[in-house]
Amino acid sequence: MKLLPDSLLDELAAQAAASPRRRAHFNVHSSAADPVQRFFVAACRDTYIRPHRHLTRAELALVLRGVFEVLTFDAEGTLTGRHAVGEGTGSLAFELPPNTWHMLIAQRDGAAFLEIKEGPYDPATAAEFAAWAPPEGDATAARFLQRARAAGIGASLNPRSSGV
């Protein structure tokens, strides 16, 4: 049996605060070959999780601390959904079907969730990143995150189509 202490989320939040990516992961599964991938993620408010999709696997996430906004997009980068999940929102988890463009935005430092996906993990096919969104570490990523925070349904976050 594996016991995961309450302090794990505090430790992950501290690691996220010290990380250049502004988030930290803790794998519950033993290896990338496991048929079910389970991991905790703690994030700071300014972490940038690039819009992406999983072509063949659904994703389930249970928010354990704080609030995340889950944004969904069409293939061209138009915002199709915005859902708050976590403390005080009335929603404790979300499940996305395969092939759904999405990103998560932490609403406070130390926000955390448990993610569960079908394995095994294959980095070559795990996620496809949106070409219309800057890569992590890009100089324009912070501005993209700021725009995503403010965008309304129907807004395009694709700089080639929105003129932004």
Secondary structure, 3 states (H helix, E strand, C coil): CCCCCCHHHHHHHHHHHHCCCCEEEEECCCCCCCCEEEEEEEECCCCCCCCEECCCCCEEEEEEECEEEEEEECCCCEEEEEEEEECCCCCCEEEECCCCEEEEEECCCCEEEEEEEECCCCCCCCCEECCCCCCCCCCCHHHHHHHHHHCCCCCECCHHHHCC
